Amino acid sequence: MDFQYTAEQDELVRALRAFARKELAPRSSHWDRTGEFPHDAWRQMGELGVLGLRVPPAYGGTEGDLLTMGLAMEEIARGDFSCTYGIQLAGLAGEIIGKNGEEAIKQRWLPPTARGEAIVALALTEPGAGSDAANLACRAVRDGDHYVISGEKSGISLGMAAHAAVLFARTGAGGARGISAFLVPLDLPGVTRSPLRDMGSRSIARAVLSFDGVRVPASHRLGKEGSGFYQVMQGFDYNRILIALGCLGAAQVSLEETMTYVKERKAFGRMLAQFEGVSFPIAEAATQIDAARLLCHRGLWLADRGLPHTKESAMVKWWAPKLAVDVIHQCLLLHGHYGYTDEFPFEQRMRDVIGLEIGDGTAEVMKVIVARELMGRETRPY
Ligand SMILES: Cc1cc2nc3c(=O)[nH]c(=O)nc-3n(C[C@H](O)[C@H](O)[C@H](O)COP(=O)(O)OP(=O)(O)OC[C@H]3O[C@@H](n4cnc5c(N)ncnc54)[C@H](O)[C@@H]3O)c2cc1C
């Protein structure tokens, strides 16, 4: 076992930590309060190379290893949790379009996605199908050299800001085998968007996207008809670990800020850190963050070697967001009333991280997957 990062990974962590502290953290609460989409931060992340980590080199990316991507998620989350959506969604778009798109689609969309100039959302969830994601109602019907798409997608991160979406629609019979993926430019006639007022990650413009007879050239289908569900599920396995590391980054920076604070703040003639009621929760949080991070790294290590990692992915996807919410909550409390104000980042971080207890698969669904991996498919409830 080798717990040492490579020289390149060390350098990336150093550069991203400085970037997150100088460029993201000071603007994070402004983005939260105004709901302004951080376009310039996206371009800066593009310049730093973190939006092209799953884009093939021929299209402006680096197609790096997943552990490096996980390190990037954790570092960016230290500055602004919402910006981690840039890394994971540019990663999924890069992977799905890069592996399944026609040449013209790759050339049109991948280089600007890696530069942070084009924003590509992932549109799977529908008002009537979330956890039961293979039960999509959105349809794509072949009409000559086009498909005509009709349906609604809800809870779509980046939805108001995106230039295009990787959209999943039914082209065949019911179930997973009837689902195909498409690259849909969002300026086509028949597309409308409505913003959602979520409790956290307000800057990343989550939306409902409606498609009313939207005509998309058949060349925009990604891969074969019926392969869409498998494309997204393959990416979800490692993406869930990346999300977990983003959550741990928000928890880690909160804990570090709290350790500084409880050594400065005094009560009853002593520094707060001298009370065991203060130092023990900090020791417990540090232990649990470290353990969760190690499980994430093992999952990415497996993924980088093409080995099964579904179980590890589902384990950290239920655990890390919950752990992060608990740790940030504890950090908020250890700051007393100051922690409860929006002068400090804890309430925002809690709101942001709670979203990932749901997004990309709820804790309950993750536990169904872990149980299935441990005890066999016959234990699934459906
Ligand atoms: C922050 C955030 C970001 C998101 N970003 C995107 C995005 O970019 N693109 C996209 O397509 N979607 C996105 N979503 C949608 C997200 O993927 C869904 O919300 C999620 O899959 C859950 O689906 P649902 O909301 O329909 O809940 P439901 O599926 O209706 O679940 C409701 C409750 O029932 C429970 N439940 C359901 N089935 C079972 C079961 N078998 N066993 C036990 N409990 C069960 C769930 O755990 C949950 O508690 C996002 C959501 C959030 C919150």
The ligand as an ORCA input file, in Angstrom:
! r2SCAN-3c Opt
* xyz 0 1
  C     -28.477     18.807     -4.867
  C     -29.151     18.028     -5.963
  C     -28.590     17.990     -7.242
  C     -29.216     17.279     -8.268
  N     -28.701     17.342     -9.533
  C     -29.289     16.614    -10.529
  C     -28.784     16.681    -11.873
  O     -27.827     17.427    -12.161
  N     -29.381     15.926    -12.821
  C     -30.440     15.108    -12.535
  O     -30.915     14.430    -13.447
  N     -30.955     15.045    -11.288
  C     -30.415     15.785    -10.285
  N     -30.955     15.771     -9.009
  C     -32.107     14.923     -8.740
  C     -31.714     13.697     -7.906
  O     -30.920     12.805     -8.632
  C     -32.976     13.055     -7.318
  O     -33.554     14.016     -6.455
  C     -32.680     11.774     -6.548
  O     -32.289     10.744     -7.412
  C     -33.890     11.308     -5.722
  O     -35.036     11.275     -6.514
  P     -36.380     12.000     -6.028
  O     -36.042     13.382     -5.604
  O     -37.374     11.831     -7.110
  O     -36.848     11.229     -4.735
  P     -37.700      9.857     -4.683
  O     -37.095      8.860     -5.593
  O     -39.129     10.179     -4.871
  O     -37.448      9.433     -3.175
  C     -38.165     10.002     -2.080
  C     -37.752      9.273     -0.810
  O     -38.059      7.875     -0.933
  C     -36.893      7.091     -0.695
  N     -36.870      5.898     -1.535
  C     -37.097      5.796     -2.871
  N     -36.920      4.530     -3.288
  C     -36.535      3.807     -2.195
  C     -36.184      2.440     -1.961
  N     -36.167      1.549     -2.940
  N     -35.851      2.081     -0.691
  C     -35.837      2.968      0.321
  N     -36.157      4.280      0.154
  C     -36.494      4.694     -1.089
  C     -35.723      8.013     -1.063
  O     -34.536      7.600     -0.440
  C     -36.230      9.355     -0.555
  O     -35.990      9.474      0.819
  C     -30.390     16.530     -7.986
  C     -30.957     16.575     -6.712
  C     -30.355     17.317     -5.712
  C     -30.995     17.381     -4.344
*
